[in-house]
Amino acid sequence: MKLVILTGGIACGKSTVGDYMNQKYGITVIDSDKITYQLQQPGGKAYNKIVQVFGEKYLNPDKTINRKELGNLVFNDFSKRRILNHIVHPLVLRTIFFESMKHWFMRERIVVLDIPLFFEIHMKKEYFDEVLTVSVKKEVQIERLMKRNDLTLEAAESRVSSQIPIEKKEEQSTFVVHNGGTIEDMQKQVDEFVKFVGSKQQIITRYPDPLFILFFLASIVVLLFSLFQK
């Protein structure tokens, strides 16, 4: 199985690229933003710790986390952002690992991991087959972010500046999709990437075999043993 990192700057269109890859080619996309959202919902594994650390003032009347207000806090305070990341990121990465194992077990040829902060959290790109970065100019990021999240210019600039510059991400990537043009332009670039990685027929083949079953079961045994040893 080939593991592909899908990353880029905020409001660059990563989800649009991931959706296109999934809809046209049947490629599984594991979305870390969706995982984060689920973890922060009431009953999610990050919810209680976030409320404990940041307080109930960041809750909506229905007890869900007010993500906009919490976002305004952490994007303007590095220490608070670091605390939130320490709560959420390990849980997200653990979920991504188990989801990846599931698709590896099913012998999927390609699985895409949509991780916006791939470079910011210093993940080793050597562990992955490809790193695909979605890129737009900074002014386009800010314009899109203001419109999408209903932010002021200052707030949008703060969020963009909190991430590694997109040019540096491009330099460390194996493939870049420039998403400042039309939908058709983006799709053509993604098509080129898919051809670069492998054919459609190879991508969507899924079938378990005895060797994968044995390895999967062994992994579960090792994990359970490590948990009981703690």
C-alpha positions in Angstrom: 0.0 0.0 0.0 1.2 3.5 -0.9 0.7 6.2 1.7 0.3 9.6 0.3 0.3 12.8 2.4 -2.1 15.5 1.3 -1.2 18.8 2.8 -0.9 22.5 2.1 -1.8 25.8 3.6 -5.1 26.8 5.2 -7.8 27.5 2.6 -5.8 26.2 -0.2 -8.4 23.6 -1.2 -7.0 20.3 0.2 -10.5 19.0 0.8 -11.6 19.7 -2.7 -8.5 17.8 -4.0 -9.2 14.9 -1.7 -12.9 14.7 -2.6 -12.0 14.6 -6.3 -9.5 11.8 -5.8 -12.1 9.8 -3.9 -15.0 10.4 -6.2 -13.1 9.8 -9.5 -10.6 7.2 -8.5 -12.1 5.6 -5.4 -9.1 6.4 -3.4 -9.6 6.4 0.4 -8.9 9.7 2.0 -8.4 9.8 5.8 -9.3 13.4 6.8 -7.6 14.6 10.0 -9.8 17.7 10.2 -12.9 15.4 10.3 -11.2 13.2 12.9 -10.4 16.3 15.0 -14.0 17.5 14.8 -15.3 14.1 16.0 -12.8 14.0 18.9 -13.9 17.4 20.1 -17.6 16.6 20.1 -19.3 15.8 23.5 -18.3 12.2 24.2 -15.2 12.5 22.0 -11.8 11.6 23.6 -10.5 15.2 23.5 -13.7 16.9 24.7 -13.3 16.6 28.4 -9.7 17.6 28.5 -10.3 20.7 26.3 -13.2 21.8 28.5 -11.0 21.2 31.6 -8.1 23.2 30.3 -9.8 26.1 28.5 -13.0 26.3 30.5 -16.8 26.2 29.8 -16.7 29.7 28.4 -15.7 28.1 25.1 -18.9 26.0 25.0 -22.0 26.7 23.0 -25.4 26.5 24.8 -25.8 22.9 23.6 -22.4 22.1 25.3 -20.5 21.6 22.0 -17.2 23.4 21.7 -17.4 26.9 20.2 -14.7 26.2 17.6 -14.7 29.7 16.3 -14.0 31.3 19.6 -11.4 28.7 20.6 -9.8 29.1 17.2 -9.6 32.9 17.8 -7.8 32.2 21.1 -5.2 29.7 19.9 -4.4 31.4 16.7 -3.5 34.6 18.6 -1.6 32.9 21.5 1.1 30.4 20.6 1.3 28.9 24.1 -2.5 28.2 24.1 -2.2 26.7 20.5 0.6 24.5 21.7 -1.5 23.2 24.6 -4.5 22.5 22.4 -2.2 20.7 19.9 -0.8 18.5 22.7 -4.3 17.4 23.6 -5.6 16.8 20.1 -2.7 15.7 17.9 -1.7 12.4 19.6 -5.4 11.3 19.5 -5.6 12.3 15.8 -2.4 10.5 14.9 -3.5 7.3 16.7 -6.8 7.3 14.9 -5.1 7.8 11.6 -2.7 4.9 12.4 -5.6 2.5 13.0 -7.6 3.7 10.0 -4.5 3.2 7.8 -4.0 -0.3 9.2 -7.6 -1.1 8.4 -7.1 -0.1 4.7 -3.7 -1.7 4.5 -5.3 -5.0 5.7 -7.8 -4.6 2.9 -4.9 -4.4 0.4 -5.8 -0.9 -0.9 -3.1 0.3 -3.3 -3.2 3.9 -2.2 -4.5 5.6 0.9 -4.3 9.4 1.2 -3.8 11.0 4.6 -5.1 14.6 4.6 -3.0 16.2 7.3 -2.9 20.1 7.0 -0.2 20.5 9.6 2.1 17.7 8.3 5.2 19.9 8.2 4.3 21.9 11.3 4.2 18.8 13.5 7.5 17.6 12.0 6.3 14.2 10.7 9.0 12.3 8.9 8.2 12.4 5.2 10.6 9.5 4.7 7.8 7.3 6.2 5.5 8.1 3.3 5.6 7.4 -0.4 4.5 10.8 -1.7 3.8 14.2 -0.2 1.3 16.2 -2.3 1.0 19.9 -1.4 -2.0 22.0 -2.5 -0.9 25.6 -3.0 -2.3 29.0 -3.7 -0.8 32.5 -3.3 -1.0 34.0 0.2 -3.5 36.7 -0.8 -5.8 34.1 -2.2 -5.6 32.1 1.1 -6.5 35.2 3.1 -9.4 36.1 0.8 -10.8 32.6 0.9 -10.4 32.3 4.6 -12.2 35.6 5.3 -15.1 34.4 3.1 -15.3 30.8 4.4 -14.8 31.5 8.1 -16.3 35.0 8.3 -13.0 36.4 9.6 -11.6 39.9 9.7 -8.5 40.6 7.6 -6.4 40.6 10.7 -7.7 37.3 12.0 -7.3 35.7 8.5 -3.7 37.0 8.3 -2.9 35.7 11.8 -4.1 32.2 10.9 -2.2 32.0 7.6 1.0 33.4 9.4 0.7 30.7 12.1 1.7 28.0 9.5 4.9 27.4 7.6 5.0 29.5 4.4 3.5 27.6 1.5 6.7 28.0 -0.6 8.7 26.0 2.0 6.1 23.3 1.9 6.3 23.1 -1.9 10.1 22.7 -1.6 9.7 19.6 0.6 7.0 18.0 -1.5 7.2 15.4 -4.2 4.2 16.9 -6.1 2.4 20.2 -6.0 -1.1 21.1 -7.1 -1.4 24.8 -7.8 -5.1 25.5 -7.0 -5.4 29.2 -7.8 -7.1 28.6 -11.2 -10.2 26.8 -12.3 -11.7 23.6 -11.0 -10.7 22.0 -14.4 -7.0 23.1 -13.9 -6.9 21.5 -10.5 -8.5 18.3 -11.7 -5.9 18.0 -14.5 -3.1 18.3 -12.1 -4.6 15.7 -9.8 -5.1 13.4 -12.8 -1.4 13.8 -13.5 -0.5 12.9 -9.9 -2.7 9.8 -9.9 -1.1 8.6 -13.2 2.3 9.3 -11.6 1.5 7.1 -8.6 -0.3 4.3 -10.3 -3.2 3.2 -12.5 -6.8 3.4 -11.5 -7.1 -0.4 -11.6 -4.2 -0.8 -9.2 -5.6 1.8 -6.9 -9.0 0.4 -6.2 -8.1 -3.3 -5.9 -8.9 -4.6 -2.4 -8.4 -8.2 -1.2 -7.1 -9.6 2.1 -4.8 -12.6 2.1 -3.6 -14.9 4.9 -0.3 -13.1 5.4 -2.1 -9.8 6.0 -4.5 -11.5 8.4 -1.6 -13.0 10.4 0.2 -9.7 10.5 -2.9 -7.8 11.5 -3.7 -10.2 14.4 -0.1 -10.1 15.6 -0.2 -6.3 15.6 -3.4 -6.4 17.8 -1.8 -8.8 20.2 1.3 -6.7 20.6 -0.8 -3.6 21.1 -3.0 -5.2 23.8 0.1 -6.6 25.5 1.6 -3.1 25.7 -1.6 -1.6 27.1 -1.9 -4.2 29.8 1.8 -3.7 30.8 1.1 -0.1 31.6 
